[in-house]
């Protein structure tokens, strides 16, 4: 329902929690996508030229994700595989002049009633180079996941790695964010919680009346059962990748089930123990400040 890109797009119908998107394998979406390019970009019905990112539904780590404003380029990439086209966030929020995204760790305890929580810890991934809106050819400027490729020669920019922390810990990032913005990061956390709640409420509204995309009641990538929502005693864990726009509106980029937790900046000694205790023992441990490590919302 949410871990594959085309299912996430369907689950967000009627919401504005993801960038405007089209599943190009669906004839209606394909028609609307072509109309959007023709009206807004070719006929100049819009004052700003739209740029799109074309994602493979099952691809990861930004592999084969062309960024283009061209209809012919978009159609050519459909020859290799189906695509999910999304409006590219050309004006993201920047911290230290760099584009970044944030992965939040979300836990679903039950669907009815809806019980959501998030880990206090999150991870930040920032691009290797300062952001340049016009330079879409430079993947180190636009793709934040490139900061994870430490072993690739010359993958980073000219700036030595030790002079810039691409994976700041939570407290360091929050401090930098609050210094650079008029809106406190606590407000951003509330906005993320709100769009997450919107998404799962929308899922509950959509799927009880429509067949599940897999065709079976139990989704293979979660502990949910659509027939018996609280059948599994375990809590489902998801990685929610968020990017903030220029006006600090959070947009969901993608969601992963059983996400990677081994990021720099996530090196708290009992981090894995905290997650397992919450998922399987319903125990909310305390951090070094004596505060609970999981936040229910």
ZADO-1210 file (C-alpha; in nm, 4 decimals, padded with zeros to 6 digits):
<atoms>
<atom x="00.0000" y="00.0000" z="00.0000" code="UNK" pos="1"/>
<atom x="00.2854" y="00.2413" z="00.0707" code="UNK" pos="2"/>
<atom x="00.6235" y="00.0734" z="00.0224" code="UNK" pos="3"/>
<atom x="00.6154" y="00.0698" z="-00.3580" code="UNK" pos="4"/>
<atom x="00.6025" y="00.4003" z="-00.5378" code="UNK" pos="5"/>
<atom x="00.2894" y="00.3392" z="-00.7444" code="UNK" pos="6"/>
<atom x="00.0992" y="00.2084" z="-00.4403" code="UNK" pos="7"/>
<atom x="00.2108" y="00.5076" z="-00.2335" code="UNK" pos="8"/>
<atom x="00.0814" y="00.7383" z="-00.5049" code="UNK" pos="9"/>
<atom x="-00.2554" y="00.5585" z="-00.4974" code="UNK" pos="10"/>
<atom x="-00.2692" y="00.5705" z="-00.1177" code="UNK" pos="11"/>
<atom x="-00.2175" y="00.9484" z="-00.1278" code="UNK" pos="12"/>
<atom x="-00.5128" y="01.0182" z="-00.3582" code="UNK" pos="13"/>
<atom x="-00.6887" y="01.3366" z="-00.2488" code="UNK" pos="14"/>
<atom x="-00.3974" y="01.4440" z="-00.0273" code="UNK" pos="15"/>
<atom x="-00.1105" y="01.6865" z="-00.0814" code="UNK" pos="16"/>
<atom x="00.1504" y="01.4940" z="00.1159" code="UNK" pos="17"/>
<atom x="00.3629" y="01.3898" z="-00.1848" code="UNK" pos="18"/>
<atom x="00.4779" y="01.5930" z="-00.4862" code="UNK" pos="19"/>
<atom x="00.2215" y="01.5877" z="-00.7678" code="UNK" pos="20"/>
<atom x="00.2695" y="01.2503" z="-00.9377" code="UNK" pos="21"/>
<atom x="00.1485" y="01.0376" z="-01.2282" code="UNK" pos="22"/>
<atom x="00.1694" y="00.6594" z="-01.2710" code="UNK" pos="23"/>
<atom x="00.2616" y="00.6411" z="-01.6389" code="UNK" pos="24"/>
<atom x="00.1493" y="00.2774" z="-01.6606" code="UNK" pos="25"/>
<atom x="-00.2087" y="00.4002" z="-01.6093" code="UNK" pos="26"/>
<atom x="-00.3700" y="00.5472" z="-01.9228" code="UNK" pos="27"/>
<atom x="-00.5544" y="00.8238" z="-01.7322" code="UNK" pos="28"/>
<atom x="-00.2414" y="00.9341" z="-01.5476" code="UNK" pos="29"/>
<atom x="-00.0363" y="00.9163" z="-01.8674" code="UNK" pos="30"/>
<atom x="-00.2868" y="01.1443" z="-02.0440" code="UNK" pos="31"/>
<atom x="-00.2839" y="01.3938" z="-01.7568" code="UNK" pos="32"/>
<atom x="00.0960" y="01.3943" z="-01.7429" code="UNK" pos="33"/>
<atom x="00.1282" y="01.4697" z="-02.1140" code="UNK" pos="34"/>
<atom x="-00.1331" y="01.7456" z="-02.0814" code="UNK" pos="35"/>
<atom x="00.0574" y="01.8963" z="-01.7882" code="UNK" pos="36"/>
<atom x="00.3799" y="01.9195" z="-01.9888" code="UNK" pos="37"/>
<atom x="00.2056" y="02.0543" z="-02.3013" code="UNK" pos="38"/>
<atom x="-00.0038" y="02.3177" z="-02.1216" code="UNK" pos="39"/>
<atom x="00.2471" y="02.4380" z="-01.8656" code="UNK" pos="40"/>
<atom x="00.5783" y="02.3957" z="-02.0414" code="UNK" pos="41"/>
<atom x="00.5295" y="02.3824" z="-02.4172" code="UNK" pos="42"/>
<atom x="00.2425" y="02.6332" z="-02.4439" code="UNK" pos="43"/>
<atom x="00.3722" y="02.8385" z="-02.1495" code="UNK" pos="44"/>
<atom x="00.0422" y="02.8465" z="-01.9608" code="UNK" pos="45"/>
<atom x="00.2477" y="02.8596" z="-01.6413" code="UNK" pos="46"/>
<atom x="00.4957" y="03.1303" z="-01.5407" code="UNK" pos="47"/>
<atom x="00.7409" y="02.8676" z="-01.4143" code="UNK" pos="48"/>
<atom x="00.8724" y="02.5735" z="-01.6124" code="UNK" pos="49"/>
<atom x="00.7973" y="02.2382" z="-01.4495" code="UNK" pos="50"/>
<atom x="01.0676" y="01.9788" z="-01.4007" code="UNK" pos="51"/>
<atom x="00.9926" y="01.6118" z="-01.3432" code="UNK" pos="52"/>
<atom x="01.1763" y="01.3180" z="-01.1923" code="UNK" pos="53"/>
<atom x="01.0994" y="00.9803" z="-01.3518" code="UNK" pos="54"/>
<atom x="01.1307" y="00.6937" z="-01.1059" code="UNK" pos="55"/>
<atom x="01.1269" y="00.3212" z="-01.1659" code="UNK" pos="56"/>
<atom x="00.8632" y="00.1775" z="-00.9300" code="UNK" pos="57"/>
<atom x="01.1054" y="-00.0823" z="-00.7876" code="UNK" pos="58"/>
<atom x="01.4329" y="00.1086" z="-00.8133" code="UNK" pos="59"/>
<atom x="01.6312" y="00.2387" z="-00.5161" code="UNK" pos="60"/>
<atom x="01.9111" y="00.4794" z="-00.4307" code="UNK" pos="61"/>
<atom x="01.8197" y="00.7191" z="-00.7136" code="UNK" pos="62"/>
<atom x="01.9423" y="00.4712" z="-00.9768" code="UNK" pos="63"/>
<atom x="01.8100" y="00.5597" z="-01.3235" code="UNK" pos="64"/>
<atom x="01.6058" y="00.8576" z="-01.2023" code="UNK" pos="65"/>
<atom x="01.6263" y="01.1079" z="-01.4895" code="UNK" pos="66"/>
<atom x="01.5320" y="01.4694" z="-01.4174" code="UNK" pos="67"/>
<atom x="01.3814" y="01.6433" z="-01.7186" code="UNK" pos="68"/>
<atom x="01.1406" y="01.9048" z="-01.8495" code="UNK" pos="69"/>
<atom x="01.1205" y="01.7371" z="-02.1904" code="UNK" pos="70"/>
<atom x="00.8202" y="01.5367" z="-02.3086" code="UNK" pos="71"/>
<atom x="01.0292" y="01.3465" z="-02.5635" code="UNK" pos="72"/>
<atom x="01.2845" y="01.2519" z="-02.2962" code="UNK" pos="73"/>
<atom x="01.0073" y="01.1340" z="-02.0658" code="UNK" pos="74"/>
<atom x="00.8525" y="00.9183" z="-02.3374" code="UNK" pos="75"/>
<atom x="01.1901" y="00.7727" z="-02.4349" code="UNK" pos="76"/>
<atom x="01.2504" y="00.6445" z="-02.0812" code="UNK" pos="77"/>
<atom x="00.9204" y="00.4591" z="-02.0926" code="UNK" pos="78"/>
<atom x="01.0791" y="00.2289" z="-02.3514" code="UNK" pos="79"/>
<atom x="01.3033" y="00.0761" z="-02.0841" code="UNK" pos="80"/>
<atom x="01.0480" y="00.0445" z="-01.8033" code="UNK" pos="81"/>
<atom x="00.7293" y="00.1887" z="-01.6627" code="UNK" pos="82"/>
<atom x="00.7764" y="00.5091" z="-01.4674" code="UNK" pos="83"/>
<atom x="00.6249" y="00.7131" z="-01.1908" code="UNK" pos="84"/>
<atom x="00.6618" y="01.0807" z="-01.2844" code="UNK" pos="85"/>
<atom x="00.6682" y="01.3363" z="-01.0030" code="UNK" pos="86"/>
<atom x="00.7098" y="01.7096" z="-01.0064" code="UNK" pos="87"/>
<atom x="01.0654" y="01.7712" z="-00.8982" code="UNK" pos="88"/>
<atom x="01.1133" y="01.9894" z="-00.5909" code="UNK" pos="89"/>
<atom x="01.3265" y="02.2568" z="-00.7547" code="UNK" pos="90"/>
<atom x="01.3186" y="02.4863" z="-00.4536" code="UNK" pos="91"/>
<atom x="01.3820" y="02.2730" z="-00.1467" code="UNK" pos="92"/>
<atom x="01.4715" y="02.4068" z="00.1921" code="UNK" pos="93"/>
<atom x="01.8484" y="02.4264" z="00.2399" code="UNK" pos="94"/>
<atom x="02.0676" y="02.3906" z="00.5444" code="UNK" pos="95"/>
<atom x="02.4229" y="02.5183" z="00.5091" code="UNK" pos="96"/>
<atom x="02.3395" y="02.5819" z="00.1396" code="UNK" pos="97"/>
<atom x="02.2811" y="02.2106" z="00.0801" code="UNK" pos="98"/>
<atom x="01.9796" y="02.0095" z="-00.0200" code="UNK" pos="99"/>
<atom x="01.8859" y="01.7456" z="00.2362" code="UNK" pos="100"/>
<atom x="01.6211" y="01.4931" z="00.3250" code="UNK" pos="101"/>
<atom x="01.5238" y="01.3413" z="00.6575" code="UNK" pos="102"/>
<atom x="01.4345" y="00.9831" z="00.7360" code="UNK" pos="103"/>
<atom x="01.1901" y="00.9427" z="01.0212" code="UNK" pos="104"/>
<atom x="01.1245" y="00.6017" z="01.1760" code="UNK" pos="105"/>
<atom x="00.7502" y="00.5439" z="01.2019" code="UNK" pos="106"/>
<atom x="00.5812" y="00.2608" z="01.3930" code="UNK" pos="107"/>
<atom x="00.2261" y="00.1351" z="01.3387" code="UNK" pos="108"/>
<atom x="00.0880" y="-00.0503" z="01.6390" code="UNK" pos="109"/>
<atom x="-00.2674" y="-00.0903" z="01.5102" code="UNK" pos="110"/>
<atom x="-00.4978" y="00.0406" z="01.2404" code="UNK" pos="111"/>
<atom x="-00.8266" y="00.0294" z="01.4302" code="UNK" pos="112"/>
<atom x="-00.7881" y="00.2364" z="01.6363" code="UNK" pos="113"/>
<atom x="-00.4998" y="00.4037" z="01.4533" code="UNK" pos="114"/>
<atom x="-00.1926" y="00.4086" z="01.6781" code="UNK" pos="115"/>
<atom x="00.1187" y="00.5718" z="01.5344" code="UNK" pos="116"/>
<atom x="00.4514" y="00.6645" z="01.6866" code="UNK" pos="117"/>
<atom x="00.7923" y="00.7807" z="01.5743" code="UNK" pos="118"/>
<atom x="01.1431" y="00.7415" z="01.7046" code="UNK" pos="119"/>
<atom x="01.2948" y="01.0455" z="01.8683" code="UNK" pos="120"/>
<atom x="01.6043" y="00.9798" z="01.6553" code="UNK" pos="121"/>
<atom x="01.6032" y="01.0506" z="01.2837" code="UNK" pos="122"/>
<atom x="01.8719" y="01.0619" z="01.0167" code="UNK" pos="123"/>
<atom x="01.9654" y="01.3474" z="00.7856" code="UNK" pos="124"/>
<atom x="02.1274" y="01.3004" z="00.4453" code="UNK" pos="125"/>
<atom x="02.2649" y="01.6081" z="00.2722" code="UNK" pos="126"/>
<atom x="02.4037" y="01.6487" z="-00.0771" code="UNK" pos="127"/>
<atom x="02.7779" y="01.6491" z="-00.1340" code="UNK" pos="128"/>
<atom x="02.7800" y="01.9931" z="-00.2973" code="UNK" pos="129"/>
<atom x="02.5981" y="02.3240" z="-00.2345" code="UNK" pos="130"/>
<atom x="02.2662" y="02.3409" z="-00.4165" code="UNK" pos="131"/>
<atom x="02.2378" y="02.4945" z="-00.7632" code="UNK" pos="132"/>
<atom x="01.8880" y="02.4978" z="-00.9097" code="UNK" pos="133"/>
<atom x="02.0009" y="02.5131" z="-01.2728" code="UNK" pos="134"/>
<atom x="02.2634" y="02.2405" z="-01.2508" code="UNK" pos="135"/>
<atom x="02.0426" y="01.9304" z="-01.2698" code="UNK" pos="136"/>
<atom x="02.3202" y="01.7308" z="-01.4411" code="UNK" pos="137"/>
<atom x="02.5311" y="01.7187" z="-01.1252" code="UNK" pos="138"/>
<atom x="02.4047" y="01.4272" z="-00.9172" code="UNK" pos="139"/>
<atom x="02.6218" y="01.5308" z="-00.6209" code="UNK" pos="140"/>
<atom x="02.4273" y="01.8556" z="-00.6023" code="UNK" pos="141"/>
<atom x="02.0787" y="01.7059" z="-00.6318" code="UNK" pos="142"/>
<atom x="02.0826" y="01.3494" z="-00.4932" code="UNK" pos="143"/>
<atom x="02.1244" y="01.3333" z="-00.1165" code="UNK" pos="144"/>
<atom x="02.1868" y="00.9570" z="-00.1189" code="UNK" pos="145"/>
<atom x="02.5239" y="01.0140" z="-00.2876" code="UNK" pos="146"/>
<atom x="02.6646" y="01.1160" z="00.0515" code="UNK" pos="147"/>
<atom x="02.6465" y="00.7473" z="00.1502" code="UNK" pos="148"/>
<atom x="02.8930" y="00.6353" z="-00.1200" code="UNK" pos="149"/>
<atom x="03.2069" y="00.6814" z="00.0864" code="UNK" pos="150"/>
<atom x="03.4141" y="00.4220" z="-00.0985" code="UNK" pos="151"/>
<atom x="03.3701" y="00.5701" z="-00.4473" code="UNK" pos="152"/>
<atom x="03.6702" y="00.7694" z="-00.5618" code="UNK" pos="153"/>
<atom x="03.5875" y="01.1349" z="-00.6368" code="UNK" pos="154"/>
<atom x="03.2208" y="01.0843" z="-00.5497" code="UNK" pos="155"/>
<atom x="03.2258" y="01.3877" z="-00.3250" code="UNK" pos="156"/>
<atom x="03.2798" y="01.7492" z="-00.4173" code="UNK" pos="157"/>
<atom x="03.6042" y="01.9401" z="-00.3948" code="UNK" pos="158"/>
<atom x="03.5444" y="02.0091" z="-00.0270" code="UNK" pos="159"/>
<atom x="03.7298" y="01.7575" z="00.1954" code="UNK" pos="160"/>
<atom x="03.4908" y="01.5284" z="00.3776" code="UNK" pos="161"/>
<atom x="03.6141" y="01.6198" z="00.7246" code="UNK" pos="162"/>
<atom x="03.5138" y="01.9860" z="00.6802" code="UNK" pos="163"/>
<atom x="03.1441" y="01.9098" z="00.6329" code="UNK" pos="164"/>
<atom x="02.9284" y="01.6614" z="00.8197" code="UNK" pos="165"/>
<atom x="02.6861" y="01.5074" z="00.5681" code="UNK" pos="166"/>
<atom x="02.5115" y="01.3059" z="00.8411" code="UNK" pos="167"/>
<atom x="02.4761" y="01.5342" z="01.1452" code="UNK" pos="168"/>
<atom x="02.3233" y="01.3844" z="01.4549" code="UNK" pos="169"/>
<atom x="01.9754" y="01.5011" z="01.5530" code="UNK" pos="170"/>
<atom x="02.0769" y="01.7622" z="01.8074" code="UNK" pos="171"/>
<atom x="02.3362" y="01.9160" z="01.5734" code="UNK" pos="172"/>
<atom x="02.0894" y="01.9331" z="01.2856" code="UNK" pos="173"/>
<atom x="01.8102" y="02.0810" z="01.4995" code="UNK" pos="174"/>
<atom x="02.0501" y="02.3464" z="01.6294" code="UNK" pos="175"/>
<atom x="02.1596" y="02.4424" z="01.2759" code="UNK" pos="176"/>
<atom x="01.7994" y="02.4382" z="01.1504" code="UNK" pos="177"/>
<atom x="01.6721" y="02.6650" z="01.4273" code="UNK" pos="178"/>
<atom x="01.9536" y="02.9142" z="01.3677" code="UNK" pos="179"/>
<atom x="01.8677" y="02.9403" z="00.9964" code="UNK" pos="180"/>
<atom x="01.4872" y="02.9483" z="01.0132" code="UNK" pos="181"/>
<atom x="01.2167" y="03.1503" z="01.1822" code="UNK" pos="182"/>
<atom x="01.0141" y="02.8310" z="01.2335" code="UNK" pos="183"/>
<atom x="01.1328" y="02.5996" z="01.5111" code="UNK" pos="184"/>
<atom x="01.2042" y="02.2384" z="01.4195" code="UNK" pos="185"/>
<atom x="00.9409" y="02.1273" z="01.6723" code="UNK" pos="186"/>
<atom x="00.6810" y="02.2765" z="01.4343" code="UNK" pos="187"/>
<atom x="00.8245" y="02.0687" z="01.1485" code="UNK" pos="188"/>
<atom x="00.7917" y="01.7555" z="01.3604" code="UNK" pos="189"/>
<atom x="00.4230" y="01.8370" z="01.4177" code="UNK" pos="190"/>
<atom x="00.3708" y="01.8834" z="01.0440" code="UNK" pos="191"/>
<atom x="00.5366" y="01.5481" z="00.9719" code="UNK" pos="192"/>
<atom x="00.3152" y="01.3778" z="01.2296" code="UNK" pos="193"/>
<atom x="00.0079" y="01.5407" z="01.0722" code="UNK" pos="194"/>
<atom x="00.0819" y="01.4250" z="00.7161" code="UNK" pos="195"/>
<atom x="00.1676" y="01.0761" z="00.8420" code="UNK" pos="196"/>
<atom x="-00.1683" y="01.0567" z="01.0196" code="UNK" pos="197"/>
<atom x="-00.3418" y="01.1871" z="00.7062" code="UNK" pos="198"/>
<atom x="-00.1767" y="00.9167" z="00.4970" code="UNK" pos="199"/>
<atom x="-00.2786" y="00.6258" z="00.7194" code="UNK" pos="200"/>
<atom x="-00.6313" y="00.7573" z="00.7650" code="UNK" pos="201"/>
<atom x="-00.6556" y="00.7784" z="00.3868" code="UNK" pos="202"/>
<atom x="-00.5398" y="00.4178" z="00.3568" code="UNK" pos="203"/>
<atom x="-00.8164" y="00.3089" z="00.5918" code="UNK" pos="204"/>
<atom x="-01.0662" y="00.5026" z="00.3815" code="UNK" pos="205"/>
<atom x="-00.9483" y="00.3721" z="00.0419" code="UNK" pos="206"/>
<atom x="-00.8621" y="00.0068" z="00.0839" code="UNK" pos="207"/>
<atom x="-01.1587" y="-00.1432" z="00.2721" code="UNK" pos="208"/>
<atom x="-01.3694" y="-00.0669" z="-00.0372" code="UNK" pos="209"/>
<atom x="-01.1121" y="-00.1619" z="-00.3035" code="UNK" pos="210"/>
<atom x="-00.9081" y="-00.4755" z="-00.3743" code="UNK" pos="211"/>
<atom x="-00.5612" y="-00.4714" z="-00.2235" code="UNK" pos="212"/>
<atom x="-00.2876" y="-00.4173" z="-00.4877" code="UNK" pos="213"/>
<atom x="-00.1360" y="-00.7592" z="-00.4127" code="UNK" pos="214"/>
<atom x="-00.4703" y="-00.9364" z="-00.4497" code="UNK" pos="215"/>
<atom x="-00.4390" y="-01.1026" z="-00.1074" code="UNK" pos="216"/>
<atom x="-00.5677" y="-00.9887" z="00.2333" code="UNK" pos="217"/>
<atom x="-00.2276" y="-00.9922" z="00.4072" code="UNK" pos="218"/>
<atom x="00.0296" y="-00.7544" z="00.2647" code="UNK" pos="219"/>
<atom x="00.3666" y="-00.9363" z="00.2294" code="UNK" pos="220"/>
<atom x="00.5619" y="-00.6253" z="00.3291" code="UNK" pos="221"/>
<atom x="00.3942" y="-00.5591" z="00.6616" code="UNK" pos="222"/>
<atom x="00.2328" y="-00.7228" z="00.9625" code="UNK" pos="223"/>
<atom x="-00.1082" y="-00.5844" z="00.8701" code="UNK" pos="224"/>
<atom x="-00.4098" y="-00.7890" z="00.7836" code="UNK" pos="225"/>
<atom x="-00.6794" y="-00.5943" z="00.6031" code="UNK" pos="226"/>
<atom x="-00.9412" y="-00.8390" z="00.7321" code="UNK" pos="227"/>
<atom x="-00.8179" y="-00.8373" z="01.0914" code="UNK" pos="228"/>
<atom x="-00.6188" y="-00.5140" z="01.1344" code="UNK" pos="229"/>
<atom x="-00.4773" y="-00.6035" z="01.4770" code="UNK" pos="230"/>
<atom x="-00.4006" y="-00.9666" z="01.4014" code="UNK" pos="231"/>
<atom x="-00.0234" y="-00.9330" z="01.4391" code="UNK" pos="232"/>
<atom x="00.1185" y="-00.8623" z="01.7872" code="UNK" pos="233"/>
<atom x="00.4260" y="-00.6939" z="01.6353" code="UNK" pos="234"/>
<atom x="00.4528" y="-00.3285" z="01.5452" code="UNK" pos="235"/>
<atom x="00.5293" y="-00.2451" z="01.1822" code="UNK" pos="236"/>
<atom x="00.8295" y="-00.0187" z="01.1264" code="UNK" pos="237"/>
<atom x="00.8698" y="00.2141" z="00.8282" code="UNK" pos="238"/>
<atom x="01.1312" y="00.4607" z="00.7096" code="UNK" pos="239"/>
<atom x="00.9538" y="00.7822" z="00.6060" code="UNK" pos="240"/>
<atom x="01.1766" y="00.9906" z="00.3758" code="UNK" pos="241"/>
<atom x="01.0785" y="01.3574" z="00.3894" code="UNK" pos="242"/>
<atom x="01.1954" y="01.6668" z="00.2027" code="UNK" pos="243"/>
<atom x="01.0990" y="02.0183" z="00.3031" code="UNK" pos="244"/>
<atom x="01.0044" y="02.2685" z="00.0355" code="UNK" pos="245"/>
<atom x="01.1194" y="02.6292" z="00.0400" code="UNK" pos="246"/>
<atom x="00.8168" y="02.7258" z="00.2528" code="UNK" pos="247"/>
<atom x="00.8908" y="02.4382" z="00.4951" code="UNK" pos="248"/>
<atom x="00.6080" y="02.2130" z="00.3780" code="UNK" pos="249"/>
<atom x="00.7056" y="01.8475" z="00.4299" code="UNK" pos="250"/>
<atom x="00.6645" y="01.6190" z="00.1287" code="UNK" pos="251"/>
<atom x="00.6924" y="01.2406" z="00.1420" code="UNK" pos="252"/>
<atom x="00.9457" y="01.1110" z="-00.1111" code="UNK" pos="253"/>
<atom x="00.9083" y="00.7402" z="-00.0406" code="UNK" pos="254"/>
<atom x="00.8469" y="00.4910" z="00.2396" code="UNK" pos="255"/>
<atom x="01.0483" y="00.1791" z="00.3144" code="UNK" pos="256"/>
<atom x="00.9527" y="-00.1188" z="00.5241" code="UNK" pos="257"/>
<atom x="01.2156" y="-00.2497" z="00.7712" code="UNK" pos="258"/>
<atom x="01.4417" y="00.0464" z="00.6876" code="UNK" pos="259"/>
<atom x="01.8180" y="00.0606" z="00.7248" code="UNK" pos="260"/>
<atom x="01.9098" y="00.1995" z="01.0686" code="UNK" pos="261"/>
<atom x="02.2878" y="00.1937" z="01.0288" code="UNK" pos="262"/>
<atom x="02.3440" y="00.5567" z="00.9304" code="UNK" pos="263"/>
<atom x="02.6117" y="00.7887" z="01.0638" code="UNK" pos="264"/>
<atom x="02.4487" y="01.0055" z="01.3268" code="UNK" pos="265"/>
<atom x="02.2444" y="00.7046" z="01.4495" code="UNK" pos="266"/>
<atom x="02.5201" y="00.5629" z="01.6669" code="UNK" pos="267"/>
<atom x="02.3448" y="00.5780" z="02.0028" code="UNK" pos="268"/>
<atom x="02.4630" y="00.2776" z="02.1996" code="UNK" pos="269"/>
<atom x="02.1184" y="00.1268" z="02.2671" code="UNK" pos="270"/>
<atom x="01.9413" y="00.2419" z="01.9489" code="UNK" pos="271"/>
<atom x="01.8639" y="-00.1082" z="01.8170" code="UNK" pos="272"/>
<atom x="01.7671" y="-00.2275" z="02.1651" code="UNK" pos="273"/>
<atom x="01.5274" y="00.0688" z="02.1958" code="UNK" pos="274"/>
<atom x="01.3575" y="-00.0177" z="01.8667" code="UNK" pos="275"/>
<atom x="01.3191" y="-00.3869" z="01.9493" code="UNK" pos="276"/>
<atom x="01.1883" y="-00.3115" z="02.2984" code="UNK" pos="277"/>
<atom x="00.9217" y="-00.0816" z="02.1497" code="UNK" pos="278"/>
<atom x="00.8235" y="-00.3181" z="01.8697" code="UNK" pos="279"/>
<atom x="00.8047" y="-00.6459" z="02.0596" code="UNK" pos="280"/>
<atom x="00.7828" y="-00.5624" z="02.4312" code="UNK" pos="281"/>
<atom x="00.5784" y="-00.2407" z="02.4127" code="UNK" pos="282"/>
<atom x="00.8473" y="-00.0835" z="02.6309" code="UNK" pos="283"/>
<atom x="00.9424" y="00.2812" z="02.5810" code="UNK" pos="284"/>
<atom x="01.3024" y="00.3144" z="02.6990" code="UNK" pos="285"/>
<atom x="01.4638" y="00.6360" z="02.8197" code="UNK" pos="286"/>
<atom x="01.7536" y="00.8179" z="02.6579" code="UNK" pos="287"/>
<atom x="02.0545" y="00.9686" z="02.8357" code="UNK" pos="288"/>
<atom x="01.8443" y="01.2769" z="02.9234" code="UNK" pos="289"/>
<atom x="01.5770" y="01.0626" z="03.0879" code="UNK" pos="290"/>
<atom x="01.3248" y="01.1233" z="02.8057" code="UNK" pos="291"/>
<atom x="01.1240" y="00.8551" z="02.6254" code="UNK" pos="292"/>
<atom x="01.2825" y="00.7502" z="02.2946" code="UNK" pos="293"/>
<atom x="00.9492" y="00.6936" z="02.1169" code="UNK" pos="294"/>
<atom x="00.6867" y="00.9624" z="02.0604" code="UNK" pos="295"/>
<atom x="00.3229" y="00.8637" z="02.0132" code="UNK" pos="296"/>
<atom x="00.0987" y="01.0892" z="01.8049" code="UNK" pos="297"/>
</atoms>
